[in-house]
């Protein structure tokens, strides 16, 4: 088994070497200190907008680089583990042995959430999508752990102002003011007198509750949807190993544990993506971190964000049944359909996460014979798509193309892929929320009004006569 672990490390380091061969410039993009207010080109959906500064994660799409707190994700996958990486994201530095030991003890302690699971089991889980159940479970976790819903926690009129007032100075024409007049200091969100000594829903313990809790809830969802009882967490296993154990009921072999660990590291953070932005927007209103993570889960559940790896597996299984990759691809092109798992909003080269997961999926296929046909289809499809679209359109495999194959080889059903994404990404969500709240400014973009002006109000009895008639077909 030790040789297997070395094999995995070597595969990751080889992926790093291959990625470095394609870097043409080491000059970082969007990595300078911002002088506010900033001028930038903004497209629909806030594309290109700069909303804040961050020292947590960096993505260079043109070079295929992914950095966590200054560390290359390839190195973290090769030498680190999810516990250490989540600590790095939250606290800003790699832990010492004693710091990591204390952190792990807390994560293990927070795995045990029997009251939350009891509430969850009382719901119609079999009638809900897994991501909807995960959101519900996060709400139950919040209810059990925080005092934020208590009557004592209600803000008084002196504790806040209307949200829009915070944005008025920056909207004042022609250039606005450098700073908002109305601020919401992070330090004012303290435990009110008289409440129980529970989670304040903003501390680092809150983040750790969520990191451990989402893993336990996700595993329980998988079990319950399969008419099985949840598995009690293990105090002996790593975060990745315990996750697999709670999902399958079997303690994982070292290779499976290590590969799950790498997958968790690769999904832990990824810039200002939709779910991270959703989490930060909610937190900026002086909400709490549980509700913020719930918003991240809601955003991640969308097919354009977190569900792509499910579509990849579905497509690969469809092709395998058809047994003709080329004809399937030509049909998709003729119908102008996007090929699942290819192309990315940010990357214009190979996604570095795909560079790691691809070799790991192939490695697993050697020992898990049931995945061999799927892997053969995936490799053939990658060659065809890259040959056709790689050079001229910069379309290459993204993280979703191989992550589903890895999860499939680990025995995880397709509909649990996106919850696993959340189990990993909660570290990035909570880290970025914490960072942003230290210099909090409520998010308040503007829209351009393109409607009418000076319409005359018409009494209801006269409106039917004036309504435009529908054209006959």
N, C-alpha and C positions, 0 to 999 in steps of 0.2 A: 504493500500500500504506500510505503514511503516513496517508491519509484514512481507511482502514479501521481503523487503530489508534485514531484519534481517535473514530471512530464507536463502537468498543467501549468506550472510556473514557466517552463521553457516555451510552451505554446504562446503564453501571454507576452513574454519578452520578444519572441519572434514576430508577433503582431506589432509590437512597438517598433521594432527595427524596420519592418515593412512600411509602417506609417511614416517614419522619419525619412524614408527614401523619397517620399512624394512632397515633402515640405520645400517650397521654393523660397520662402522668406520667413525669417523668425520675427519680423516686426509685428508686434501685437496690434490688434484692432480694438477700438473702443476700450482702452485701458488707461486713459489719462484722467486726472482729476477734473471734475466738471465745475465750470464757473457758471453759476446760475444767475439769471435765466439763460438757458442754452438754446441755440438755434439748430434745428435739425429738420430733415425731410421726413414728413409723416405721411403714411398711406392709410387706406381704410383699415379699420380694426386696430388703430394705433401702431401699425407696422412702421418700424424705424424710430418710434418715439423713445426718448430716454426719460425714464420715470424716476430713477434714483441711482445712487452709487452703491456698489456692493463689493466686499472683499471675500465673498464666499465661494463663488464659482465663476469660471470663465470659459466661454465657448468661442472658438475661432472656426467658423464654418468653412472658410476658404482653404484653410490648412488642415482641417480635420483634427483639431486639438480640443481636449476637454481637461480642464484644470479644476481641482478642488483646493482652495486655500493655498495655491502656489504649487501643489503637488500634481504631477502628471497622473491621470487616471490609470494609465498602463502600469505604473510603478505601484500604485495603491492596490490594484488587482493582483499583481504578482507577489507582493510582500505583506500586505495588510489584511484586515478583516473588517466586516461591517461594523462591529462595535467600535473599533478604533476610528474608522472613517466617520461614523455618525458623531463621535466625540469631537473629531477634528472640525466638522461642519458647525457644530453647536458652540464650541469654545474657542475656535480659532487657532488651535495648535495641536500637535500630536501629544497624546498623554504620556506621562511617565508610567512606570510599572504600577506604582501605588495609586495613581489617578485612574488608570485603566481598570485596576482591580476593584476600586470603589464604584466606578461607573458600571461595571459588569454586574456587581452585586445588586445595584439598584434596578438595572434592567431585568434581572432574574426575579427580584421581588415583585416588580410591577407586571410580570407575566400572569400572575394569578388574579383573575377578575371574576370570581364565581357569581357575584350578585349581578354584574352586567350581563353575563351569559344567561342567567336565569330569566332576566327580563327579555332578552333577545329570543330565547326559545319559546316565549309565550306569544310571539308574533307569527304572522303568516309567511314564514320564510320561504316555503315552497312555492308561493305565489309571486315572489319578488325576485328581481334581478339581483345578483350578488353585490353589485356596487350600491344598490339601494339599501340592502341589508347592512352593508358596511357603514354607510352613512348613519343609519338608525343605531347601529351598535356604538358608534362614536358619540352620538347624543346620549345614549344610556351611560356610557363611560363618564361623560361630563357630569351627568346628574349625580352619579355616585361619588365622584371625586372632588367636585368643586363647590364652593359656597356662592358662586356668582349668581345663582338664581334665587338666593334667599332675599327676604324683604330688607335685611340690613344692607345688602349690596346695592340697593337702588341709588342711583346718583341724584344728588340734590341740584337745585337750579344754579348753585354757585360752582358746580363741578364741570360744567360744560356749556357750550353755546351751540346755536344752530349750525349744522354742518356747512351750509352754504356760506356762512359768514367768514369761515376760514379761507375761502378761495377768492373773496372779493378783491383784495389788493392785487393779486396776480392777474386778474382779469381787467383791471383798470387800464384803459387805453391811454397812450399808445403802447407803453412798454410794461406797465405794471410796476409793482414794488419788489424790492429784492427779498423781503421777508414778509410773512403773513403777520397781520396785526394780532390775530387770535390764534394762540397756540394751545396744544393739548399735551402738556408734559407727561412723559412716560412715568415719572416718579410719583405722580398723583394717584396712580392706580394701585392703591395699597389696601390691605385687608381692613374693612371697617371694624370698629369696636363692637364686640358682642357676638361675632360669628364664630362658628366652630373652627377648630384647627385643621381645616381640610385644604386641599389644593387651591391656590389663588388663580389658577388658569392662565398664568403668565410666566411662572418661574421655570427654571431648567428642569425641575422635577415634573412639571406639567408636560414638557417636551418628552421626557423619558417615559412618562405614563402613556403617551400616545405612541411612541416608537414600539414599546412592548405590547401595549394594548391592541393596536391594529393587527399585529401578527397573531395574537391569540384569537381575536374576533374573526379574522380571515380564515384561519384553520377551522374554527368552529362552524363557520358558514359552509365550508366545503363538506364537512362531516354531516351536518344536519340536512343538507340538500340531498345527501346520499342515504338518508334514513339511518344515520349512525350517531351515537352520542359523541360529544366533544371529548378530546383526549386531554387529560390533566397535563399541564406544562411540566417539563423536566427542569430541575435545577442544575443538572450536570452538563447539559449540552450548550453549544454556542447558540447565538441568535438564529443563524441559518439552520443549524442542525435541529434545534427545537421546533422551528417553523415546519420543517419537513416531517418531523416526528408527530406533531400535533395534527398535521394534515392527513398523514397516511396511517398512523398508528404503529409504525415500524421505525425503530431507530435507524437513521440513514448510514450507509457506508461512507467512509472518509471522502471518496471521490464525489459522491452526490452532494455531500455537505459542503465541500470546497467549491463546487461549481455553483451551487445556490448562493453561497457567500459572494462569489464574484458577480453574479447577476444582480444581487442586492446593491453592491458597491456601484455598479455601472448605472443603476437607475436612481441613485440617491439624490442627485441634483442636476439641473440642466438649464441654467440661466433663467430668464424671465419668460418661462413658458406659461400657457394659459392657466394651468392649475395653481402654479406658484403665484401668479398675478392675482388670481381669484382669492387665494388665502391672504395675501397682503392687503388687498382692497378692503376685505372684511375687517381685518385687524386694525387698519388705520382709522376706523370709525370708533375706536375704543371698545370694540367687541372683545371676545376672549379667544384664546388659541384653539380651544376645542371647536368652536363654531367656525373659526378660520380654516381649520383642517377639514371640517365638514364641507366647506365651500370648495376646497381643493379636490376633495373626493367627487363632488358633484361635477366639477369641470372635467376631471379626468375620465368620468364615465361616458363622455361624449365620444362618438365614433371617430371624430377627427383628431382626438387627442390620445386617449388611452386604449381604445379598442382595436387598434390596427393589427396587433399580433394575432388576435383571434381570426381576423380576416385572412391573414397569411396562411395559417394552418388550414382554414377552410378551403382556400384556393389550391394549396398543395395537395390536399386530399382529393379535391375535384380533378386535378390534373392526373394524379396517380390512377384514379379510376378510368380516366380517358386514355392514359398511357401514351400521351403524345404532347410533350411540352410545347413544341414548335407550333402546332396547329392551335392549341389553346391560346398561346400568346398572340398569334395573328388574329384570332377572333376578338380578343380584348382590344387590340389596336384598332380593328375595323369598327368596333362599337365605341371607340374613344373612351375606354374605361381605364382608370388608373390601376396600375399593377400594385397590389398590396405589398408593403414592405420595401418599396423603392422610392427614392427621392425624399427630400427633407426641406422644410422651410429655411433652415439655417445652413446645413451642410451642402457644399457644392463639390464634394469629394466623398470618399468612403467615410461613413460615420465611424469614429474610433471605437464605439461600443460594438458595432457589427464586426469590426476587425478582431475583437476578442471573442465574441460569442460564436462566430462562424467556426473557427477551429475547435472550440469546446463542443459545439453541436456535433461536429464530425468525429471528435474523440469519443463522445458518448455513444455514437452510432456503432462503433466497433464492438461494444460490449452489450448493447441493447438492440438485439436483432430486429425487433419490431419497428424500430425507427429507420432502418436502412433504406426501405423504399422511399420514405418521405425525404430523407437526406439526399438521395440520388436525384429526386425531382428538383429539390431546392438548388442543388449545385448546377444542374443543367439550366434551370430558369435564370439563375444569376448570370451565367455566361452569356445567355441569349440577350437579356435585357441590357447588360453592361456593354456588350458589343454593339447594340443598336442605339442606345441612348446615352451611354456614358460620356463619350467624347464630345458629342454635339450638344447635348442638353444637360450635362453634368448630373445625371441621375444614376445613383449607386444604391446599394443596399443600405438600409437604415437599421437601427437597433431592433425594430419590430420583426425584421425578416428572420433573424435567427433566434430571438428570445423565445418565441413560441415553440420552436423545435426543441430548445433546451428544456423548457417546462414540460413539454410533451414527453420527452425522454425520462423526466423525473416522475412521471406518472400523475401529472396534474391535469385535470380536465380543462378544456378550452375556456369555459366561462369563468374560470378563476384566474386567468392571466392578468386581467386588469386590476383586480384586488391585490395581486402580488406586486404590481407596479406601485400601488399606493403604500403597501407595507414598506417598500424601500424609500419612496419619495417623501414620506412623512418627515424624514430627517432633514431634507432640504427645505420643505415647507416651514417647519418650526424654526430652523436656523435663520431663514430669511425674514420671517416675521419678527423674531427677536432683534435682529440687526436693524430692521426698518423702524421699529418702535422707539429705538434710542434717539432718533431724530424724526419723530413721527410728523407726518403731514397728510391729512386726509386726501385720498385720491379724488380728483375732481376734474377730469378732462371736459372739454366743451364739444358741442355738436354745432353744425351749421344749419340754421333754420332755412328751409326752402319752401315753406308754406305761404299761404295768402295773408294779406293784411286788410284791415278795415271792412271785414264782412259785416253785413247788417243782420242783427238777430231777428229771426222770423218766428212768430208764435206757432205752436205745434199744429193748430188746426189748419194752417195755411201751407204747411211743409209738403204734404202729399201731392198737392197740385204742382208744386215747383220741382219735385224730384225728377231727375232725368230718366227718360224711358229706356228700358233695355232694348237693345237692337235685336231684331229677329234673326235667328240663325238660318 
